[in-house]
Structure formats: C-alpha cells, structure tokens
Amino acid sequence: MPNAGSAAEIIDDEVRQLIRRRGVDPFLDAGRIRSLVREVVLDYEDRAASSSLPPMGDREQAERAVLDEVAGFGPLQRYLDDPEIEEIWVNEPGKVFIARRGRSELTTTILSTSALADLVERMLRTSGRRVDLSQPFVDAMMPDGSRLHVVIPDITRAHLAVNIRKFVLQAYHLDELIDLGTITPPAARFLEAAVAAGLNVVVSGGTQAGKTTLLNCLCAAIPARERVISVEEVFELRIPLPDVVSMQTRQPNLEGNGAIPLRRLVKEALRMRPSRIIVGEVRQEEALDLLIALNSGLPGMCSIHANSAREAVIKLCTLPLLAGDNIGHAFVVPTVASSVDLIVHIGSEPSGQRRVREIVALSGRTEGDVVETSDIFHSRDGVLVRADGFPPHADRFARIGIELVSVLGMSADEPAIARHTAAGRASSGQPW
C-alpha cells in the first residue's frame, strides 16, 4: 500500500468506496474496475489542481498502482504481468524471489506479514480451495492460470511460504519448440509421427524443465478426430483440439470430505469414451491405473519427475507399488515394458535453455527385472542426434501411412540392423 496521505492512497480509498456502492466484484468484472479507477483518477487530478490535495504525479502509474491493489495482487502483480518471469516465491515477507529464464533473483519487494496473508486469501478466493490449521498446504490455480502453492506456520518456521508457478506457455506446437532450440527437426518429426501413430509417450524431466510445455506440444500432434480426456492436479494443459474434456483434482471440504484424487480421475476418464488419455503428471499410486489403462490398448501420455529417461523407467516400475501390498514387481515390470513405448527426457541448461536430451524406446520385452530399452535419439556434445535404436509398433506407423524408415532418416536395410543392435544392447542393461 502507498504511504499514508499520498495521492495513491486517497485514490485507492475512493475507488474502494465506489466499488462498494456500485456492488462491483473486482475479480469478476475487471473492465468495469478499470473504468472506475480511471474515472476516480481523472476526478482527483481535476480536484488536486485547485486544492491542497497531494499531487498525483504520473497518471498512468497512479492508475496502475491502484488497479493492482484493488483488482490485482498488489506488489506481486507486476511480476505476474511480466511474460519473462516464470515463477515467484516468497520465503518471508521481506524476501520475494523471481525466476527469469531459469535463473532466480531476489527482488526489492518487501511485504508486511498482514499484507502477505491478505494476498494469499485473495489468490485463493476464486479457486474454491483453502489453507488453515487443518489444511496447512494448498495447491490451487489462480485466475490467470498460474499455479499457487502455500504452506503456513507451524509447518514452516515463522512465515507463510508462497510459490506461484506461472504457466508461461512459450510454444503450442513442436515446430515452435524447434524455433526455440528445445528440439531438433528430425526428433520433432519422429515424435509427431509417434503421437499420430498412437504410441504411449512419457515426458520426463526435473522441476521447471519444460515438461508441461513439451507435453502440450505433443498433444497438438494428436489427430483432430480423436476424443481426449486429460486429468491433472491443477489445470495447466491447454490442448488445442476440438474434442477435449479436462478434469482436475479437488481437496477435501471443511468437514474433510469430498476429496477427488488423481487416481479417481484416471478411473473416471476411462468411462468417458476416450480415444486418448493424458495425465498431467504421475506422482504416486495413480501410475498403476494409468499403466492398466495404457495396457488395455488406450493410447496416452503423461509426464514424470526424473533425472534421465532410464530413471523415469525405474520410477514407473516403483510408483505402482504404492497402490497396495498385493502389487509386486512381477506384475509391474512387464506391464511397464508393454505399456510404455517412448520416454522423452527434457532438461534445463545452466543458461536456462530447455532442451530435449534423449528419446528412449521400450521394446516391450523384459528379462527378469530388466526392461529392454534402446536410444532413438541421444545427446552428443550437447546436440540431440540420431542413435541406433528403433521404436516399437512399426505397424502402427504404417497403418496411418507413415514410412518409419523415412522419418528416422534410415536407409532401407537399416531398421533390421537397428532392431538387432538395440535388443543386444538392452539385454546387457541394468535391472530397473
């Protein structure tokens, strides 16, 4: 808030009074709020010219400051409006950080404890979610689509911990990722063909590596005739297809009832006549339900936290075990091998640049606890290049008129050699 007695504070107070009198909701009618702010600012400017009112200074700056306070999120609004800023987090009222191009910065913004609590309350207002002593964590979506996570004391030492992850969707199609330098044209063409052919794809990577953006771009390659059901913890995917139903999880109400976990959404999605299912991110036992769905012949895609494609395979073989004591490796490992076709691993460089680092195929075969894999594309000297692996289900590519040999840039006699080499390499791999 501006200092007491300042022009901005007086204008702010007059705007709030006008909002109350006219019954306007700042979060539901932003256009009217902007008009009201402009109306009050112009009126104040006229009055200040012939009275002892404090001078207003720059009109546009005054309008913006008041609008941020009344209809936005105060001092944090400018960071939310900056397209280059990817994430905002508050460790304590005097420490507000931002991430820009993959690098963190400590800002000069200082909040009071009460101002921070008020901002959190306003951020949660439209989400239908809450945070209190019984629910000390909250994961919610803000009106602009940003993802909000809040932790309160005494889980934290003394102050609210707030993270706002903006969904800065820099690309909607694989071609745009090529322009950004995230993926090479040959790898993009292969992934486009693999998605169109109905292969099951898992996108792996670390936090803020660009998994959601890559998954969204892969979804753009799904044929327009298909019906897609997506399930997420919080809405982040924006799938550019005509027939899409998106669902998100729900936290319990004040009585502790009504929670809808991701696992339930995966099961419900199967009842909605999907042509393809997309899971925003697999974290826990819902991995079992997704694997069962994929194993039944329903194409799908998801993302997962992992440091490499092979570690993603390990995690996919481990997460389903959380579903119950009756689930064992003897069931999970072959199910992963037969259900997942491709792992696409994306990482973030020290410069903040996101790059696809490897594309690995699962052949569908296992030997004990070993899942056979082969590299289709891997990084060499920092560049994604063709390896000697070959994807499964070549017949699916042929079925939609795609020549896999041409897509992979192979000669006519290379596929058989590649398959033989891949199988030999995989059989000597490490157990998952």
C-alpha positions as CSV (number, residue, x, y, z in Angstrom):
1,M,0.0,0.0,0.0
2,P,1.1,3.6,-0.7
3,N,2.3,5.8,2.3
4,A,-0.5,7.4,4.4
5,G,-1.7,10.7,3.0
6,S,-0.3,10.0,-0.5
7,A,-2.4,10.6,-3.6
8,A,-2.4,6.9,-4.5
9,E,-3.8,6.0,-1.0
10,I,-6.6,8.6,-1.3
11,I,-7.5,7.4,-4.8
12,D,-7.4,3.8,-3.6
13,D,-9.8,4.6,-0.8
14,E,-12.2,6.4,-3.1
15,V,-12.1,3.6,-5.6
16,R,-13.0,1.0,-2.9
17,Q,-15.9,3.1,-1.6
18,L,-17.2,3.4,-5.2
19,I,-16.9,-0.3,-5.7
20,R,-18.9,-1.0,-2.6
21,R,-21.6,1.5,-3.5
22,R,-21.9,0.1,-7.0
23,G,-21.6,-3.5,-6.0
24,V,-18.9,-4.4,-8.5
25,D,-16.7,-7.6,-8.0
26,P,-13.1,-6.7,-8.7
27,F,-12.2,-10.2,-9.8
28,L,-15.3,-10.9,-12.0
29,D,-15.6,-7.5,-13.7
30,A,-12.1,-6.3,-14.4
31,G,-13.3,-4.0,-17.3
32,R,-15.6,-2.0,-15.0
33,I,-12.9,-1.8,-12.3
34,R,-10.5,-0.2,-14.8
35,S,-13.2,2.3,-15.8
36,L,-13.9,3.1,-12.2
37,V,-10.2,3.6,-11.4
38,R,-9.8,5.9,-14.5
39,E,-12.9,7.8,-13.5
40,V,-11.6,8.4,-10.0
41,V,-8.1,9.3,-11.1
42,L,-9.3,11.9,-13.6
43,D,-11.6,13.4,-10.9
44,Y,-8.8,13.5,-8.4
45,E,-6.5,15.2,-11.0
46,D,-9.1,18.0,-11.5
47,R,-9.5,18.5,-7.8
48,A,-5.8,18.5,-7.0
49,A,-5.3,21.3,-9.5
50,S,-7.4,23.7,-7.4
51,S,-7.0,22.3,-3.8
52,S,-4.4,21.3,-1.2
53,L,-4.6,17.6,-2.2
54,P,-1.3,15.9,-2.6
55,P,0.0,15.9,-6.2
56,M,-0.7,12.7,-8.1
57,G,2.4,12.6,-10.3
58,D,2.2,10.3,-13.4
59,R,-1.4,9.5,-14.1
60,E,-0.7,6.1,-15.8
61,Q,1.5,5.0,-12.9
62,A,-1.1,6.0,-10.4
63,E,-3.8,4.1,-12.2
64,R,-1.7,1.0,-12.4
65,A,-0.8,1.1,-8.7
66,V,-4.4,1.5,-7.6
67,L,-5.6,-1.1,-10.1
68,D,-3.0,-3.6,-8.8
69,E,-4.1,-3.0,-5.2
70,V,-7.9,-3.2,-5.9
71,A,-8.2,-5.8,-8.7
72,G,-4.8,-7.5,-8.7
73,F,-2.3,-8.9,-6.3
74,G,-0.6,-5.7,-5.1
75,P,3.2,-5.6,-5.3
76,L,3.3,-9.1,-6.9
77,Q,1.1,-8.1,-9.8
78,R,3.9,-6.6,-11.9
79,Y,5.7,-9.9,-11.7
80,L,2.6,-11.8,-12.8
81,D,2.2,-9.5,-15.7
82,D,5.9,-9.8,-16.9
83,P,6.0,-12.6,-19.6
84,E,9.7,-13.3,-18.9
85,I,9.1,-14.2,-15.3
86,E,8.4,-17.9,-14.8
87,E,8.0,-18.3,-11.1
88,I,7.5,-16.1,-8.0
89,W,8.2,-17.2,-4.4
90,V,8.0,-15.6,-1.0
91,N,10.2,-17.2,1.8
92,E,9.2,-14.5,4.2
93,P,7.6,-11.0,3.8
94,G,10.9,-9.3,3.2
95,K,12.2,-12.0,0.8
96,V,10.4,-12.1,-2.6
97,F,12.2,-14.1,-5.3
98,I,11.5,-14.5,-9.0
99,A,12.8,-16.9,-11.7
100,R,13.6,-15.3,-15.1
101,R,14.9,-17.5,-17.9
102,G,15.6,-20.3,-15.5
103,R,17.6,-18.1,-13.0
104,S,16.5,-16.9,-9.6
105,E,16.7,-13.3,-8.5
106,L,16.0,-11.6,-5.1
107,T,13.6,-8.7,-5.7
108,T,13.4,-5.4,-3.9
109,T,9.7,-6.0,-3.0
110,I,9.0,-6.0,0.8
111,L,5.6,-7.0,2.1
112,S,4.2,-6.9,5.6
113,T,3.0,-10.1,7.3
114,S,-0.6,-9.0,7.1
115,A,-0.2,-7.9,3.5
116,L,1.1,-11.3,2.5
117,A,-1.7,-13.1,4.4
118,D,-4.2,-10.8,2.6
119,L,-2.7,-11.6,-0.8
120,V,-2.9,-15.3,-0.2
121,E,-6.5,-15.0,0.8
122,R,-7.3,-13.1,-2.4
123,M,-5.3,-15.6,-4.6
124,L,-7.4,-18.5,-3.2
125,R,-10.7,-16.7,-3.5
126,T,-11.6,-17.9,-6.9
127,S,-10.1,-21.4,-6.6
128,G,-12.6,-22.9,-4.1
129,R,-9.6,-24.1,-2.0
130,R,-8.4,-23.1,1.5
131,V,-5.5,-23.2,3.8
132,D,-5.8,-23.3,7.6
133,L,-4.5,-25.3,10.6
134,S,-6.4,-28.4,9.4
135,Q,-5.1,-27.9,5.8
136,P,-1.6,-26.4,6.1
137,F,-0.8,-26.9,2.5
138,V,-2.8,-25.8,-0.6
139,D,-2.2,-26.3,-4.3
140,A,-4.6,-24.1,-6.4
141,M,-4.9,-22.4,-9.7
142,M,-5.1,-18.6,-9.8
143,P,-7.4,-16.7,-12.2
144,D,-4.7,-16.2,-14.8
145,G,-3.8,-19.9,-14.8
146,S,-0.8,-19.7,-12.6
147,R,-0.3,-22.5,-10.1
148,L,-0.2,-21.4,-6.4
149,H,1.3,-23.4,-3.5
150,V,1.1,-22.2,0.1
151,V,2.4,-23.6,3.3
152,I,1.6,-22.0,6.7
153,P,3.2,-22.0,10.1
154,D,3.9,-24.1,12.2
155,I,4.7,-26.3,9.2
156,T,7.1,-23.5,8.2
157,R,9.2,-21.9,10.9
158,A,7.6,-18.5,11.1
159,H,6.1,-17.2,7.9
160,L,3.8,-18.2,5.0
161,A,5.8,-19.8,2.2
162,V,4.2,-19.0,-1.2
163,N,5.1,-20.3,-4.6
164,I,3.4,-19.0,-7.8
165,R,4.4,-21.0,-10.8
166,K,3.3,-19.2,-13.9
167,F,2.4,-21.4,-16.9
168,V,4.4,-19.5,-19.4
169,L,3.5,-21.5,-22.5
170,Q,6.1,-20.4,-25.0
171,A,5.1,-23.0,-27.6
172,Y,1.9,-24.8,-28.7
173,H,3.4,-27.0,-31.4
174,L,6.6,-28.9,-31.9
175,D,7.6,-26.5,-34.7
176,E,7.7,-23.7,-32.1
177,L,10.0,-25.8,-29.9
178,I,12.3,-26.2,-32.9
179,D,12.4,-22.4,-33.2
180,L,13.2,-22.1,-29.5
181,G,16.1,-24.6,-29.8
182,T,14.4,-27.1,-27.5
183,I,14.3,-30.0,-30.0
184,T,15.9,-30.7,-33.4
185,P,13.7,-31.0,-36.5
186,P,14.4,-34.8,-37.0
187,A,13.5,-35.6,-33.4
188,A,10.4,-33.4,-33.6
189,R,9.2,-35.1,-36.9
190,F,9.7,-38.5,-35.3
191,L,7.7,-37.5,-32.1
192,E,5.0,-36.1,-34.3
193,A,4.7,-39.3,-36.2
194,A,4.8,-41.4,-33.0
195,V,2.0,-39.5,-31.4
196,A,-0.1,-39.7,-34.5
197,A,0.5,-43.4,-34.7
198,G,-0.8,-43.8,-31.1
199,L,2.4,-44.7,-29.2
200,N,2.3,-44.2,-25.5
201,V,4.7,-41.4,-24.5
202,V,6.1,-40.4,-21.1
203,V,7.8,-37.0,-20.8
204,S,10.4,-36.9,-18.1
205,G,12.5,-34.1,-16.6
206,G,13.2,-32.1,-13.4
207,T,11.3,-29.2,-11.9
208,Q,10.8,-26.3,-14.4
209,A,12.5,-28.3,-17.2
210,G,9.6,-27.7,-19.5
211,K,7.7,-31.0,-19.2
212,T,4.2,-29.4,-19.3
213,T,5.0,-27.3,-22.4
214,L,6.5,-30.3,-24.2
215,L,3.6,-32.5,-23.3
216,N,1.2,-29.8,-24.5
217,C,3.1,-29.6,-27.8
218,L,2.9,-33.4,-28.2
219,C,-0.8,-33.2,-27.6
220,A,-1.1,-30.8,-30.6
221,A,0.1,-33.7,-32.8
222,I,-2.9,-35.9,-31.8
223,P,-5.3,-36.3,-34.8
224,A,-8.2,-33.9,-34.6
225,R,-10.8,-36.6,-34.9
226,E,-9.8,-38.1,-31.5
227,R,-11.6,-37.5,-28.2
228,V,-9.0,-36.6,-25.5
229,I,-9.6,-36.8,-21.7
230,S,-7.0,-35.0,-19.6
231,V,-6.6,-35.3,-15.8
232,E,-4.3,-33.0,-13.7
233,E,-3.8,-32.0,-10.2
234,V,-4.3,-28.3,-11.3
235,F,-5.3,-27.3,-14.8
236,E,-2.2,-26.5,-16.8
237,L,-2.5,-28.2,-20.1
238,R,-4.2,-26.3,-23.0
239,I,-4.8,-29.0,-25.6
240,P,-5.5,-27.4,-29.0
241,L,-8.1,-29.9,-30.1
242,P,-11.9,-29.7,-30.7
243,D,-13.0,-32.7,-28.6
244,V,-11.3,-32.3,-25.2
245,V,-12.5,-32.8,-21.6
246,S,-10.2,-31.6,-18.8
247,M,-10.5,-32.6,-15.2
248,Q,-8.6,-31.6,-12.1
249,T,-8.3,-32.9,-8.5
250,R,-10.2,-31.5,-5.6
251,Q,-9.2,-31.0,-2.0
252,P,-11.5,-32.0,0.9
253,N,-14.0,-29.6,2.3
254,L,-14.1,-28.2,5.8
255,E,-15.5,-31.4,7.1
256,G,-12.7,-33.4,5.5
257,N,-15.0,-34.9,2.8
258,G,-15.3,-34.6,-1.0
259,A,-11.6,-35.0,-1.9
260,I,-11.1,-36.2,-5.5
261,P,-7.6,-37.6,-6.0
262,L,-5.8,-38.1,-9.3
263,R,-6.2,-41.8,-9.2
264,R,-10.0,-41.4,-9.1
265,L,-9.9,-39.1,-12.1
266,V,-7.9,-41.7,-14.1
267,K,-10.6,-44.3,-13.4
268,E,-13.4,-41.9,-14.3
269,A,-11.7,-40.8,-17.5
270,L,-11.9,-44.4,-18.8
271,R,-15.7,-44.2,-18.5
272,M,-15.9,-41.2,-20.8
273,R,-15.2,-42.9,-24.2
274,P,-11.7,-41.5,-24.6
275,S,-9.6,-42.0,-27.7
276,R,-6.6,-41.0,-25.7
277,I,-5.9,-40.1,-22.1
278,I,-3.4,-37.5,-20.9
279,V,-2.2,-37.4,-17.3
280,G,-0.5,-34.1,-16.4
281,E,1.9,-35.6,-14.0
282,V,2.2,-39.0,-12.4
283,R,3.5,-38.7,-8.8
284,Q,2.0,-41.6,-6.8
285,E,-0.1,-44.7,-7.0
286,E,-2.2,-43.3,-9.9
287,A,0.7,-44.7,-12.0
288,L,-0.8,-48.2,-11.6
289,D,-4.2,-47.1,-13.0
290,L,-2.5,-45.3,-15.9
291,L,-0.4,-48.3,-16.8
292,I,-3.5,-50.6,-16.7
293,A,-5.3,-48.1,-19.0
294,L,-2.4,-48.0,-21.4
295,N,-2.1,-51.8,-21.3
296,S,-5.7,-52.1,-22.4
297,G,-5.0,-50.5,-25.8
298,L,-5.9,-46.9,-24.9
299,P,-3.2,-44.6,-26.2
300,G,-2.0,-42.0,-23.7
301,M,0.7,-39.6,-22.5
302,C,1.9,-38.3,-19.2
303,S,4.9,-36.5,-17.5
304,I,7.0,-37.6,-14.6
305,H,9.8,-36.2,-12.5
306,A,13.1,-37.9,-13.3
307,N,16.8,-37.1,-13.9
308,S,17.0,-39.2,-17.1
309,A,14.9,-41.4,-19.3
310,R,16.2,-44.6,-17.6
311,E,15.4,-43.2,-14.2
312,A,11.9,-42.5,-15.4
313,V,11.6,-46.2,-16.2
314,I,12.8,-47.0,-12.7
315,K,10.2,-44.7,-11.2
316,L,7.4,-46.1,-13.4
317,C,8.3,-49.5,-12.1
318,T,8.3,-48.3,-8.5
319,L,5.3,-45.9,-8.1
320,P,2.6,-48.6,-8.8
321,L,3.9,-50.4,-5.7
322,L,2.4,-47.6,-3.6
323,A,-1.1,-48.8,-4.6
324,G,-1.0,-51.8,-2.2
325,D,0.8,-54.8,-0.8
326,N,-0.7,-57.1,-3.4
327,I,1.1,-55.2,-6.2
328,G,4.6,-56.6,-6.9
329,H,7.5,-56.2,-9.3
330,A,6.5,-59.4,-11.1
331,F,3.4,-57.6,-12.3
332,V,4.6,-54.0,-12.6
333,V,7.9,-54.5,-14.6
334,P,6.4,-56.4,-17.6
335,T,3.4,-54.0,-17.5
336,V,5.7,-51.0,-17.8
337,A,7.6,-52.7,-20.6
338,S,4.4,-53.5,-22.6
339,S,2.5,-50.3,-21.8
340,V,5.1,-47.5,-22.3
341,D,6.6,-47.1,-25.8
342,L,8.7,-43.9,-25.6
343,I,10.4,-41.8,-22.9
344,V,11.2,-38.3,-23.9
345,H,13.6,-36.6,-21.5
346,I,13.9,-32.8,-21.3
347,G,16.4,-30.9,-19.2
348,S,17.3,-27.3,-18.3
349,E,20.8,-26.0,-19.2
350,P,22.8,-23.7,-16.8
351,S,21.8,-20.8,-19.1
352,G,18.1,-21.6,-18.6
353,Q,17.7,-23.0,-22.1
354,R,15.4,-26.1,-22.1
355,R,16.5,-29.0,-24.4
356,V,15.3,-32.5,-25.2
357,R,18.2,-34.6,-24.2
358,E,17.2,-38.1,-25.2
359,I,14.3,-40.2,-26.7
360,V,14.4,-43.8,-25.5
361,A,12.2,-46.7,-26.7
362,L,10.9,-49.6,-24.7
363,S,10.8,-52.7,-26.8
364,G,8.1,-54.4,-24.7
365,R,10.4,-57.2,-23.6
366,T,11.9,-57.9,-20.2
367,E,14.4,-60.4,-18.8
368,G,13.8,-60.8,-15.1
369,D,13.7,-57.3,-13.7
370,V,15.4,-55.8,-16.8
371,V,13.3,-53.7,-19.1
372,E,14.8,-53.6,-22.6
373,T,15.4,-50.1,-23.9
374,S,17.2,-48.5,-26.8
375,D,18.2,-45.0,-27.6
376,I,16.4,-43.5,-30.6
377,F,17.9,-40.0,-30.1
378,H,20.6,-39.1,-27.6
379,S,22.8,-36.1,-26.9
380,R,26.3,-35.8,-28.3
381,D,28.4,-32.8,-27.5
382,G,25.2,-31.0,-26.4
383,V,23.3,-31.8,-29.6
384,L,20.4,-34.2,-30.0
385,V,21.4,-36.7,-32.7
386,R,20.1,-40.0,-34.1
387,A,21.1,-43.1,-32.2
388,D,20.8,-46.7,-33.4
389,G,17.6,-47.6,-31.6
390,F,14.2,-48.4,-33.2
391,P,10.8,-47.7,-31.8
392,P,8.2,-50.5,-31.2
393,H,5.0,-51.0,-33.2
394,A,6.3,-50.2,-36.6
395,D,2.9,-51.5,-37.9
396,R,1.1,-48.5,-36.3
397,F,3.2,-46.1,-38.3
398,A,2.5,-48.0,-41.5
399,R,-1.3,-48.1,-40.7
400,I,-1.5,-44.3,-40.9
401,G,0.7,-44.1,-44.0
402,I,4.0,-43.0,-42.3
403,E,7.2,-44.6,-43.5
404,L,9.2,-45.0,-40.3
405,V,12.4,-45.5,-42.2
406,S,12.0,-42.1,-43.8
407,V,11.0,-40.4,-40.6
408,L,14.1,-41.7,-38.8
409,G,16.3,-40.9,-41.7
410,M,17.4,-44.5,-42.2
411,S,18.4,-46.4,-45.3
412,A,16.1,-49.3,-46.3
413,D,18.3,-52.0,-44.8
414,E,19.0,-50.2,-41.5
415,P,15.8,-51.0,-39.5
416,A,16.6,-54.7,-39.1
417,I,20.2,-53.9,-38.1
418,A,18.9,-51.3,-35.6
419,R,16.4,-53.7,-34.0
420,H,19.1,-56.3,-33.6
421,T,21.6,-53.9,-32.1
422,A,19.0,-52.4,-29.8
423,A,18.0,-55.8,-28.5
424,G,21.6,-56.8,-27.9
425,R,22.3,-53.5,-26.0
426,A,19.2,-53.8,-23.9
427,S,19.8,-57.3,-22.8
428,S,23.0,-56.3,-21.1
429,G,21.4,-53.3,-19.4
430,Q,21.0,-52.6,-15.7
431,P,18.0,-54.0,-13.8
432,W,15.2,-51.5,-13.2
